[in-house]
């Protein structure tokens, strides 16, 4: 799952999916010239120096923290159930907050790594989306129920959310502009 999240972070930052589709659609005998003229439309931000919020710093979230830190990201974690000794171990890779709203308000990227419970259902909703930075990128490779699809689609339309990546496509999210839906590949490896 960690590898897929890292791939998704890079992919959405650099608009890889849209850029690749554009190149496939070129009707020219000299694609090199067209590429040089059109690549500007797909410019995206570097991830180095950006702030990522990890909600749920258990097995996957802690690995995400290390990988994101190694990539030069500023990592902020939230996990009210993590033992103090484990938090102390992880401080080499991230800072912790006791207030999830700090992640919503300050992060350029937010990745969810929590179970689906009554408390986490629709945790990403109109109220939490309103707190987020303009152009935030949200990654949910944990559970579909964590995000209110109706509120998310509205935020995408208003450009509050730049991109949403989910490993749990639903009728509400599959095929929607701004949503990259992956067919539950997080744990689908040869190993």
trRosetta pair geometry for C-beta under 8 A, 3 or more apart (Angstrom, degrees):
i j d omega theta_ij theta_ji phi_ij phi_ji
1 4 5.7 -60 -152 39 34 110
1 5 6.3 35 152 -20 69 105
1 60 5.0 -25 85 -130 130 133
1 141 5.5 161 -161 128 101 130
1 167 7.9 -81 -133 -27 92 169
1 186 4.0 20 -101 -170 85 106
1 187 6.5 -14 -52 -61 90 69
2 5 5.8 -56 -149 35 31 110
2 6 6.4 30 155 -17 66 105
2 60 5.8 -165 -61 -154 86 78
2 63 4.4 -69 -89 115 149 123
2 64 5.6 -150 -127 -70 91 69
2 67 6.1 142 176 -11 114 150
3 6 5.8 -55 -149 36 31 111
3 7 6.3 33 152 -18 65 106
4 7 5.5 -51 -147 37 33 114
4 8 6.3 35 152 -21 64 106
4 141 6.2 144 99 -127 117 158
4 167 7.0 62 132 -87 144 131
4 182 7.1 149 -177 147 126 169
4 185 6.0 161 -113 98 146 98
4 186 5.4 -124 40 -111 152 58
5 8 5.5 -54 -147 37 32 113
5 9 6.4 38 152 -25 65 101
5 60 7.9 112 -9 171 144 111
5 64 5.9 -29 94 -110 149 114
5 111 5.9 65 -160 -145 131 143
5 139 5.7 103 -143 153 91 148
5 141 5.5 -124 -76 15 95 144
6 9 5.7 -47 -149 28 32 113
6 10 6.7 26 156 -11 63 104
6 64 7.7 -168 -58 -127 85 74
6 67 5.5 -83 -82 150 129 142
6 68 7.8 -151 -103 -70 90 69
6 71 7.6 167 -143 -44 106 147
7 10 6.1 -61 -154 40 31 106
7 11 5.9 31 151 -22 67 114
8 11 5.4 -55 -139 40 31 115
8 12 6.1 19 166 -11 68 107
8 139 5.6 124 109 -123 135 124
8 141 7.5 176 5 -49 156 125
8 165 4.5 121 -172 176 134 169
8 180 7.0 174 -142 92 101 138
8 182 7.5 -88 -87 -34 122 141
9 12 6.6 -62 -145 40 22 98
9 13 6.2 21 158 -20 60 114
9 47 6.0 61 149 -105 111 148
9 52 7.6 -18 -126 -102 137 140
9 68 7.7 177 -98 -103 176 97
9 109 6.3 32 -129 -145 104 157
9 111 7.8 -46 -74 -67 110 128
9 137 7.6 118 -131 116 64 137
9 139 6.8 -50 -71 -53 78 150
10 13 5.8 -60 -145 37 28 112
10 14 6.1 -8 170 11 65 115
10 16 7.2 38 123 -23 79 136
10 47 6.8 -78 -91 -21 63 138
11 14 6.8 -80 -144 51 18 87
11 16 4.4 -83 -143 38 69 125
11 17 6.2 56 174 -30 109 90
11 165 7.9 100 76 -93 116 140
11 180 7.2 140 116 -158 127 174
12 15 7.4 32 -162 -76 32 41
12 16 7.8 -62 -49 22 25 90
12 17 7.9 2 -88 6 57 111
12 44 7.7 180 136 -160 42 155
12 137 5.3 143 123 -155 136 136
12 139 7.9 -159 12 -75 149 100
12 162 7.4 123 166 110 110 107
12 163 4.3 -165 -156 91 124 156
12 165 6.1 -115 -48 -45 138 120
12 180 6.6 -134 -81 3 105 142
13 44 4.9 146 153 138 51 128
13 45 5.6 -86 -163 71 95 72
13 46 7.1 55 162 -146 134 12
13 47 5.3 -85 -85 -59 169 92
13 137 7.2 -84 -73 -28 69 172
14 19 7.6 -49 137 3 80 143
14 42 7.5 41 163 150 61 97
14 44 4.5 -160 -106 54 28 128
15 18 4.9 -45 179 48 95 110
15 19 5.2 100 116 -28 90 103
15 42 4.2 -154 93 -164 134 85
15 43 7.6 33 20 56 133 14
15 44 4.8 166 -11 -43 92 126
16 19 5.8 -62 -139 42 26 110
16 20 6.0 26 163 -21 65 110
17 20 6.1 -59 -148 35 23 109
17 21 6.5 21 155 -16 61 109
17 180 6.1 -179 -25 -108 163 122
18 21 5.7 -56 -147 38 31 111
18 22 6.3 36 153 -24 65 105
18 42 6.1 -176 93 -116 103 106
19 22 5.6 -52 -150 32 31 115
19 23 6.6 30 154 -18 64 103
19 39 7.3 41 -140 -135 117 71
19 42 4.0 74 -82 -145 107 164
20 23 5.8 -53 -149 35 32 110
20 24 6.5 34 152 -19 64 106
21 24 5.7 -54 -149 36 32 114
21 25 6.4 25 155 -14 64 112
22 25 5.9 -68 -153 41 29 108
22 26 7.2 50 149 -47 62 88
22 38 6.7 -155 155 138 135 135
22 41 7.6 153 -109 80 168 126
22 42 7.1 -140 21 -56 148 130
23 26 5.8 -29 -159 -8 39 116
23 31 7.0 68 -158 -170 85 127
23 35 6.6 28 -110 -99 102 102
26 31 5.2 105 107 -119 151 97
26 34 5.3 139 -142 103 132 154
26 35 7.7 -48 -72 -60 160 76
28 31 5.6 144 77 -76 106 56
28 33 7.5 -116 150 61 149 98
28 34 5.1 147 29 -30 159 140
30 33 4.7 24 129 14 113 113
30 34 6.9 135 100 -12 71 90
31 34 5.4 -62 -150 44 44 111
31 35 5.7 50 153 -29 76 105
32 35 5.7 -53 -146 32 27 114
32 36 6.6 25 157 -17 62 105
33 36 6.0 -55 -152 35 31 109
33 37 6.5 23 153 -13 64 109
34 37 5.8 -62 -149 41 32 108
34 38 5.8 2 164 2 70 120
35 38 6.3 -74 -135 50 22 93
35 39 5.7 39 170 -50 66 105
36 39 6.5 -30 -128 4 20 115
38 41 5.9 -32 -179 13 71 115
38 42 8.0 49 139 -6 78 102
39 42 6.0 -68 -167 40 54 104
39 43 7.6 84 140 -56 73 76
40 43 5.8 -14 -164 -28 48 113
45 50 6.7 96 133 -68 130 134
45 108 7.8 -91 97 178 156 142
46 49 7.0 50 98 34 107 102
46 50 7.5 -178 102 -23 62 109
47 50 5.3 -83 -159 30 49 123
47 71 5.9 -5 104 142 122 125
47 72 7.3 125 107 72 77 92
47 73 5.8 -40 155 -74 94 107
47 109 7.7 6 -136 -24 100 146
48 71 6.6 -128 -83 150 71 72
48 72 3.6 6 -133 96 87 137
48 73 6.9 -112 -119 -64 32 57
49 72 6.2 -17 -34 143 55 105
49 73 7.4 -55 26 -112 14 44
49 74 7.1 17 -166 -18 32 99
50 73 5.6 -32 70 -127 72 91
50 74 7.0 -140 108 27 27 87
50 108 4.3 -84 -171 59 106 149
50 109 6.3 71 134 -5 124 106
51 73 7.0 137 -112 -178 20 87
51 74 4.4 -35 -101 76 73 108
51 75 7.8 176 -155 -78 59 21
51 76 6.4 21 -176 -3 102 113
51 106 6.1 -57 120 137 155 87
51 107 4.8 -126 116 -125 98 60
51 108 5.2 117 53 6 70 90
51 109 7.3 -178 97 31 47 75
52 68 5.2 -96 52 -163 146 151
52 73 5.0 17 3 163 113 140
52 74 7.2 153 20 75 65 54
52 75 5.7 -18 67 -110 93 66
52 76 7.2 -179 90 30 44 74
52 107 6.0 64 -145 -159 18 116
52 108 6.9 -54 -73 62 54 81
52 109 4.2 -21 -111 73 85 108
52 110 7.3 171 -162 -83 63 28
52 111 6.5 12 -179 1 110 106
53 76 4.9 -29 -106 76 71 101
53 77 7.5 155 -161 -91 56 28
53 78 6.9 12 -175 -1 100 107
53 102 8.0 167 -115 104 130 71
53 103 3.2 117 -154 -154 148 105
53 104 7.5 -92 60 -47 174 34
53 106 7.4 116 -61 75 120 82
53 107 3.6 -101 -18 -54 105 163
53 109 7.1 -177 25 93 66 56
53 110 4.6 -11 63 -113 105 76
53 111 7.3 173 87 26 56 62
54 57 5.7 87 114 -84 118 85
54 61 4.8 135 165 -158 121 98
54 64 5.4 154 -114 96 135 127
54 65 5.8 -97 12 -70 161 87
54 68 7.6 -169 -51 16 121 151
54 75 6.5 7 -5 -167 115 97
54 76 7.2 171 21 85 71 48
54 77 4.7 -21 66 -108 101 77
54 78 7.2 178 88 26 55 66
54 94 7.0 -56 30 -129 125 161
54 103 8.0 -128 36 -127 28 138
54 111 5.5 -15 -111 67 67 98
54 113 6.4 -4 -174 17 90 120
55 61 7.6 -113 84 -116 25 136
55 77 8.0 165 -83 -157 26 55
55 78 5.1 -13 -115 64 66 107
55 79 7.6 144 -170 -70 41 70
55 100 6.3 50 -118 -137 113 110
55 103 6.2 165 -66 103 96 170
55 110 6.8 23 -11 -175 110 95
55 111 7.2 -173 25 89 75 47
55 112 5.2 -18 65 -116 110 61
55 113 6.6 161 84 33 56 67
55 114 6.0 -48 128 -26 92 116
55 123 7.7 -176 149 126 157 146
56 60 7.7 18 119 69 108 96
56 61 4.7 -171 109 -52 66 145
56 78 7.7 -1 -25 85 36 72
56 79 5.7 93 -127 -97 25 102
56 112 6.5 57 17 -175 122 51
56 113 3.6 -151 89 85 117 73
56 114 3.8 -159 -67 -63 134 72
56 142 7.0 87 49 -100 159 151
57 61 4.0 -124 -115 118 35 127
57 62 5.3 83 174 -66 77 72
57 65 6.4 32 -138 -37 106 133
57 77 4.3 40 -68 -169 138 132
57 78 7.3 153 -21 63 106 27
57 79 4.1 -119 28 -18 90 140
57 82 5.6 -11 73 -67 103 147
57 90 6.5 101 163 174 133 171
57 94 7.4 -146 -122 72 140 152
57 96 7.7 -88 2 -106 161 100
57 113 7.3 93 -73 75 28 128
58 61 5.4 78 34 28 52 107
58 62 6.6 -94 119 -11 17 100
58 79 6.9 163 -42 -137 67 147
58 82 7.4 -152 -79 -88 60 95
58 113 6.5 -152 37 134 88 113
59 62 6.6 -61 -146 31 12 105
59 63 7.0 6 155 -10 53 109
60 63 5.8 -61 -154 39 34 110
60 64 6.2 38 149 -23 68 106
60 113 4.9 -155 85 -146 109 131
61 64 5.3 -51 -148 34 34 117
61 65 6.5 42 152 -26 64 99
61 77 6.8 112 160 -136 117 113
61 79 6.8 145 100 -64 157 134
61 111 7.7 167 -117 105 80 106
61 113 3.9 -177 -62 74 98 150
62 65 5.5 -43 -151 25 36 117
62 66 6.9 35 152 -15 62 100
62 86 7.8 -80 -92 173 143 109
62 90 5.7 -102 -134 -106 101 128
62 93 7.8 103 -167 67 66 145
63 66 5.9 -52 -153 35 36 109
63 67 6.3 31 152 -14 67 109
64 67 5.8 -60 -145 42 31 108
64 68 5.9 26 160 -16 69 112
64 111 6.2 -140 -175 94 156 149
64 113 6.8 -164 4 -42 144 149
65 68 6.1 -59 -142 40 23 106
65 69 6.1 25 158 -19 62 111
65 75 5.0 122 -145 166 76 152
65 77 6.0 -17 -92 -65 129 127
65 90 6.1 38 98 -168 158 112
65 93 4.4 103 138 123 101 125
65 94 4.3 -73 -154 -28 122 131
66 69 5.8 -58 -148 37 26 112
66 70 6.3 28 154 -19 63 108
66 93 4.8 -69 -88 -117 55 153
67 70 5.7 -56 -150 37 30 113
67 71 6.5 24 152 -15 63 108
68 71 5.6 -58 -149 40 34 110
68 73 4.2 -55 172 56 91 132
68 75 5.0 120 96 -83 122 117
68 93 7.8 99 63 174 81 104
68 94 8.0 47 74 -79 114 108
69 72 7.9 72 178 -52 31 12
69 73 6.5 -88 -81 62 30 77
69 75 5.2 -64 -66 -5 86 134
69 92 7.9 110 151 123 169 67
69 93 4.2 -135 -13 -154 156 78
69 94 6.5 -119 -62 -57 121 72
73 109 7.7 -44 -150 40 141 130
75 93 6.1 -16 64 147 149 76
75 94 3.8 -77 109 -105 110 96
75 95 7.1 151 92 22 64 66
76 94 6.5 166 -94 -170 14 102
76 95 5.5 -25 -111 72 67 90
76 96 7.5 128 -165 -115 61 18
76 97 5.8 21 -179 -12 107 114
76 102 6.9 -122 169 119 144 106
76 103 5.8 -176 107 -99 120 83
76 106 7.0 54 6 87 166 120
76 107 6.3 -131 46 -79 124 113
77 90 7.1 -22 27 134 163 137
77 94 4.6 71 -15 135 111 144
77 95 7.2 172 23 85 78 38
77 96 5.1 -40 74 -104 91 68
77 97 7.3 170 79 20 41 73
78 96 7.1 127 -90 -159 40 72
78 97 5.4 -34 -85 67 91 89
78 98 7.7 135 -132 -119 86 12
78 99 7.6 -85 -117 81 124 24
78 100 4.8 112 175 -98 163 72
78 102 7.6 155 -73 58 123 97
78 103 5.5 -92 -16 -29 131 136
79 82 4.1 65 106 -21 118 114
79 87 8.0 -168 68 -87 105 99
79 96 7.6 -76 34 -136 79 112
80 98 7.3 78 -98 -148 86 69
82 86 5.2 -118 -178 84 94 121
82 87 5.3 112 122 -60 120 91
82 90 7.9 -43 178 18 148 144
82 96 8.0 -130 66 -122 140 140
83 86 4.7 87 62 8 85 104
83 87 7.1 -150 95 -8 43 86
84 87 5.5 -53 -147 35 35 115
84 88 6.4 40 154 -24 66 102
85 88 5.6 -51 -153 31 32 115
85 89 6.8 35 148 -20 63 102
86 89 5.5 -49 -153 32 37 115
86 90 6.4 26 154 -13 67 110
87 90 5.9 -66 -148 43 31 106
87 91 6.7 53 152 -49 65 93
87 96 5.7 -16 -153 -41 115 157
88 91 5.9 -33 -156 -4 32 119
89 92 7.6 -47 163 7 44 103
90 93 5.7 -63 -173 45 69 102
90 94 5.9 -19 150 44 99 98
90 96 7.8 83 92 -56 115 109
91 94 7.0 -97 -125 68 31 53
91 95 7.3 46 -141 -101 74 43
91 96 7.4 -66 -95 -11 82 101
97 100 7.3 148 101 -79 114 27
97 102 4.3 -131 -165 62 159 141
97 103 6.5 -171 51 -42 141 84
99 102 4.8 91 86 -15 95 102
100 103 5.6 -44 -168 28 55 113
100 104 6.7 54 139 -17 74 101
101 104 5.2 -51 -149 38 44 115
101 105 6.0 35 156 -17 73 110
101 128 7.9 -132 -109 -127 69 82
101 131 6.1 -91 -154 -177 85 162
102 105 6.0 -60 -141 42 28 106
102 106 5.8 -11 172 10 66 121
103 106 6.8 -80 -131 49 19 87
103 107 5.2 -3 -170 -10 64 131
103 110 6.1 103 156 -118 107 107
104 107 7.4 -32 -86 29 9 100
104 110 7.2 25 -97 -91 51 149
104 128 5.3 -118 -117 -169 144 83
104 131 4.1 45 132 98 122 122
104 132 5.2 -87 -174 -74 74 73
105 131 5.2 -66 -73 166 75 99
105 132 7.2 -121 -88 -101 27 32
105 133 7.4 88 178 -46 32 78
106 133 7.3 46 -154 -42 11 117
107 110 5.3 111 97 -70 136 81
107 132 7.8 -49 63 -139 78 89
107 133 7.0 -151 75 7 38 120
107 136 7.0 68 98 -133 76 111
108 133 6.4 -45 -97 67 49 148
108 135 7.8 -18 -149 105 78 92
108 136 6.5 -168 -166 -122 31 63
108 137 6.9 16 147 23 69 93
109 136 7.2 159 -93 -167 25 73
109 137 4.9 -22 -109 70 76 97
109 138 7.7 166 -161 -85 55 30
109 139 6.9 15 -177 -3 99 108
110 124 8.0 150 109 -99 139 123
110 132 7.3 -84 -18 -121 139 126
110 136 6.3 15 -1 176 106 121
110 137 7.6 171 24 86 64 49
110 138 5.1 -14 66 -114 97 74
110 139 7.1 -176 92 28 49 70
111 138 7.7 160 -84 -164 40 49
111 139 4.2 -12 -110 68 83 110
111 140 7.7 -177 -152 -73 53 37
111 141 7.5 -11 -163 20 98 94
112 123 7.6 145 -124 73 131 127
112 124 7.3 -93 -63 -31 141 124
112 138 7.6 25 -18 -176 104 92
112 139 7.0 -166 17 95 73 60
112 140 4.7 8 42 -114 123 74
112 141 7.6 161 69 34 78 50
112 142 4.8 -102 117 13 93 131
112 143 7.9 -94 125 36 125 69
112 146 5.3 147 166 135 158 160
112 147 7.7 -154 -4 -49 161 99
113 141 7.7 1 -90 69 75 81
113 142 5.3 -180 -116 -79 30 124
114 117 7.8 -78 150 13 104 101
114 120 5.0 -163 118 -123 128 152
114 123 7.6 31 62 11 144 159
114 142 5.9 52 46 176 46 161
114 143 7.7 -76 87 21 64 112
114 146 6.7 124 66 -108 100 133
115 120 6.7 141 85 30 52 152
115 142 7.4 -126 -86 175 23 113
115 143 6.9 59 -168 -21 35 142
116 120 6.1 -131 -131 82 34 115
116 121 6.5 59 -164 -78 81 79
116 142 7.7 159 -48 135 78 95
116 143 3.9 -141 -54 157 107 165
116 144 8.0 5 -88 52 136 56
116 145 4.5 74 -136 56 122 127
116 146 6.6 -114 -98 -52 79 80
117 120 4.9 76 45 17 80 98
117 121 7.0 -124 87 -26 37 83
118 121 5.9 -37 -143 7 30 118
119 123 7.9 33 135 -76 59 110
120 123 5.0 -40 -161 -34 58 126
120 143 7.7 83 115 60 126 130
120 145 7.5 88 106 107 87 98
120 146 5.6 -33 152 -113 100 86
121 145 4.9 -46 -123 158 81 109
121 146 7.1 -106 -120 -97 29 35
122 125 4.8 43 168 -66 93 121
122 145 7.2 -61 -36 170 59 69
122 146 7.4 -172 -46 180 14 24
122 147 7.2 42 -121 177 42 9
122 148 4.3 46 -137 -58 94 99
122 151 8.0 88 -157 20 97 135
123 128 6.6 35 155 -18 58 163
123 146 5.4 -31 33 -166 102 78
123 147 7.7 -47 57 -77 68 45
124 128 5.6 -105 -128 81 43 132
124 129 6.5 74 -178 -59 76 89
124 138 6.5 101 -139 -159 155 152
124 140 7.4 -109 10 -72 149 133
124 146 6.1 52 10 137 100 80
124 147 4.2 -17 65 -114 119 75
124 148 6.5 -153 95 19 64 74
124 151 7.5 -176 131 89 69 121
124 152 6.6 43 127 -76 113 106
125 128 5.6 82 45 21 64 97
125 129 6.7 -123 101 -7 25 99
125 147 7.9 175 -63 -156 57 44
125 148 4.2 58 -108 8 79 136
125 151 4.9 86 -159 41 51 168
126 129 5.8 -58 -137 40 23 112
126 130 6.3 31 160 -29 61 106
126 148 7.2 -52 -20 78 70 145
126 151 4.3 -122 -54 -132 71 127
126 154 7.4 4 -100 67 93 137
126 155 8.0 -174 -112 -52 54 107
127 130 6.0 -55 -155 25 25 113
127 131 7.4 21 150 -17 57 103
128 131 5.8 -53 -160 29 41 113
128 132 7.1 49 146 -34 66 101
129 132 5.6 -49 -157 15 40 119
129 151 5.9 -180 1 152 144 110
129 152 7.1 -173 -83 -96 142 52
129 155 4.6 -104 -176 -83 142 147
129 160 6.0 79 167 124 102 141
129 161 6.9 -57 -146 -45 111 111
130 160 7.8 -47 -99 -153 38 153
132 136 4.4 -58 165 -13 125 155
132 160 6.6 98 78 165 107 101
132 161 7.4 33 97 -80 147 79
133 136 5.0 121 64 -63 80 96
134 159 7.1 23 -167 124 92 88
134 160 6.2 -86 -124 -132 58 50
135 159 6.9 -11 -77 164 68 83
135 160 7.7 -111 -34 179 31 24
135 161 7.6 92 -145 -149 16 16
135 162 4.5 38 -161 -50 65 111
136 160 7.1 -9 27 150 96 67
136 161 5.6 -47 70 -115 83 64
136 162 6.7 -175 70 8 26 88
137 161 7.4 113 -101 -167 31 76
137 162 5.2 -41 -76 61 80 109
137 163 5.0 8 -130 57 92 90
137 164 7.7 -172 -162 -78 55 37
137 165 7.8 28 173 -4 93 100
138 147 7.4 124 139 -105 141 135
138 152 7.6 -110 63 -134 149 115
138 161 6.0 -36 2 -143 112 122
138 163 7.5 -165 36 97 61 54
138 164 4.9 -7 68 -115 100 77
138 165 7.3 -169 98 29 54 66
139 164 7.8 174 -83 -160 33 49
139 165 4.6 -5 -119 61 74 109
140 143 7.5 -75 174 57 105 38
140 144 7.5 105 132 -104 129 35
140 146 5.8 -170 -144 69 127 124
140 147 5.5 -96 -57 -25 167 129
140 164 7.2 -1 11 -175 106 92
140 165 6.9 171 31 89 60 60
140 166 4.8 -6 72 -107 100 79
140 167 7.2 -141 107 18 61 76
140 168 7.2 -68 120 30 103 104
141 165 7.3 -15 -53 120 90 100
141 166 7.3 170 -79 -152 50 37
141 167 4.1 58 -131 -4 75 129
141 168 8.0 148 -136 -14 38 88
141 182 7.6 -7 -108 56 99 132
141 186 5.1 137 176 -88 113 127
142 146 6.0 43 80 -17 115 149
143 146 5.2 109 75 -22 86 100
143 168 6.5 27 -163 -20 28 164
144 147 7.0 -81 -175 43 45 90
144 166 6.7 68 -106 -173 74 132
144 168 3.6 -126 -58 119 95 133
144 169 7.9 -64 -100 47 124 6
144 170 5.5 108 -161 -43 144 119
144 173 7.7 -149 -142 10 106 142
147 152 5.4 30 169 -50 113 140
147 164 7.4 129 -167 -161 162 135
147 166 7.2 -112 34 -92 145 127
148 151 4.2 42 97 22 115 114
148 152 6.3 162 85 -18 59 88
149 152 5.5 -56 -141 38 31 113
149 153 6.2 32 161 -21 67 105
149 170 6.5 -103 -72 67 152 130
149 172 3.8 78 138 124 158 138
149 173 5.5 -115 -130 -57 120 92
150 153 6.1 -55 -150 34 26 108
150 154 6.7 26 152 -17 61 106
150 172 7.2 -68 -56 -163 62 138
151 154 5.7 -55 -153 35 34 113
151 155 6.4 32 151 -18 66 107
152 155 5.6 -58 -150 38 33 111
152 156 6.4 36 152 -21 67 104
152 161 6.6 -20 -160 23 73 164
152 164 5.8 48 -179 -74 126 164
152 173 7.8 3 86 -101 137 105
152 179 7.8 76 133 -87 123 117
153 156 5.5 -48 -146 34 34 114
153 157 6.4 37 153 -20 64 104
153 172 7.4 -114 -37 168 132 96
153 173 8.0 -147 -65 -102 103 65
153 176 6.1 -88 -112 -164 106 148
153 179 7.9 -38 -94 -41 79 127
154 157 5.7 -55 -151 35 31 113
154 158 6.4 18 154 -8 65 111
155 158 5.9 -61 -142 46 31 104
155 160 4.1 -77 -162 66 85 118
155 161 4.4 62 126 -2 109 108
156 159 7.6 33 -180 -77 31 28
156 160 7.6 -73 -57 52 22 76
156 161 5.0 -48 -79 72 62 105
156 164 6.6 -79 -76 -5 121 114
156 176 7.3 93 80 146 163 116
156 177 7.2 159 147 97 129 75
156 178 4.0 150 -164 102 127 155
156 179 7.0 -55 -92 -47 162 85
159 162 7.3 28 -162 -89 66 55
161 164 5.9 22 154 -51 137 96
161 178 7.0 104 105 165 96 129
162 178 7.4 -159 151 -149 33 103
163 178 5.8 -147 -112 -169 52 69
163 179 7.6 153 -164 -94 63 28
163 180 6.5 18 -177 -5 111 104
164 173 7.7 -98 106 -147 127 118
164 178 6.4 53 18 136 86 85
164 179 4.9 -21 71 -111 100 75
164 180 7.3 -176 91 27 48 67
165 179 7.7 156 -90 -163 29 56
165 180 4.7 -16 -109 67 77 104
165 182 6.9 27 -176 -11 91 110
166 169 6.3 136 98 -72 111 51
166 173 5.9 1 43 149 149 157
166 179 6.8 -12 14 -170 107 102
166 180 7.5 159 25 84 59 57
166 181 5.5 -13 67 -115 93 68
166 182 7.0 -166 96 27 43 78
167 182 4.7 -30 -111 74 63 108
167 183 7.9 -18 -164 82 63 12
167 184 5.4 96 159 -105 87 42
167 185 6.4 -121 -143 37 107 64
167 186 5.0 44 -172 -38 164 106
168 184 6.2 58 -91 -81 58 92
169 173 5.5 -142 -144 87 61 103
169 174 4.3 67 -179 -74 120 95
169 181 3.6 70 -89 -176 110 131
169 182 7.5 179 -36 53 100 30
169 183 6.7 -35 11 -95 121 55
169 184 8.0 -108 15 -32 80 81
170 173 5.0 70 45 20 79 98
170 174 6.7 -157 71 -16 28 91
171 174 6.7 -44 -122 27 20 107
172 176 7.7 2 148 -40 52 139
173 176 5.7 -83 -158 15 42 127
173 179 5.1 -141 -171 170 87 158
173 181 5.6 137 125 -84 101 125
174 179 7.9 -114 -94 106 16 129
174 181 5.1 -92 -105 55 62 171
175 181 7.7 -35 -19 19 42 137
176 179 4.3 41 75 22 100 126
176 181 7.9 87 32 -30 85 118
182 185 5.3 -83 159 19 113 107
182 186 7.9 106 107 -45 130 72
184 188 7.1 95 118 -25 68 124
185 188 4.6 -81 -146 43 57 118
